[in-house]
């Protein structure tokens, strides 16, 4: 990988004091950004120059909660209709994940990671389940991550729902992958310890996971109070709220991710803040499953670091943040609250979460930061500056087309053409074959 110059673009730095730099160049070498300067001012020769005129150049997007395994379900009409969230899991997701084999995991991940490149998403936090593809499913997904070239944090969602054998294998999958990931020292891959959710984890399983996680000093990625049923179960069985129960076992913390938190009390929000536990808000999924709307503003007010995930609804992060904004307004019954706060979940907070998990600093265009950047076709119809940028992101850039995606200085797509060593049509054909067979077994 040689040096790269992104030339003559509108550079959006993000980070503290986000700057909009018109007619600027970004130089990258050795996987990091080495300089940002007015167009034509950077000396030296570059191995490759990409023209960014008519384009916004900004950090690649980060997805704080994803399920790469869900791709092969698209269009599957065999699941019974569900009356509530528990039935969605029983009728669809748990039926599906039990049928996935190792190749399904690989192709499911590969397809949607290519879509991520097409939408400028360069870092993803995945949460995986495939009880019949243990051991080895995380390696299959890691292979897809390496082949596509994005950054990803992987974990296996430990659960008691498929019995003690699968629970033991799920725990071992986490431990083995964490070990291999650390030994590999690949700055694109990171590992967490995955937990499904309080309502499918016994005290004994949670205790064992917490002990192992502490020994490995690793964060936990867990679904928290996504539906009211998780809270009802927790209070009925354990006399505790979900966040309290997770806190009791020590699985909260700055390197963990609590996905959803739709039904958390003020006291639980305080616990999340006290322990520094980030929350991943997934508005499109929450709307789709009709589970409610997380009170993001209340969590932010209490000092909780709230980021944005998609729960596999999309890999298009500007679309997700736009949905977050609309559902915020609807929930608050006000068209004018939470605009900057909602946008900050994607643009600021996701970078803070990612920077706890990857050795390279991401989420900002700045000297020494990872050269993870996207070029988006965008001729702004109104002035684009620091004061107007959020409006352009929500209402313009979210509708624009990503032209170029770079991760760690490596060009994965340029001029909307993939530059990875995979034939997208061939991969899609294989994925369709696999889904046909998977749907037969479903
Ligand atoms: Zn999820």
Boltz pocket constraint, residues with backbone or C-beta under 6 A from the ligand:
constraints:
  - pocket:
      binder: B
      contacts: [[A, 65], [A, 66], [A, 67], [A, 127], [A, 223], [A, 259], [A, 311]]
      max_distance: 6.0
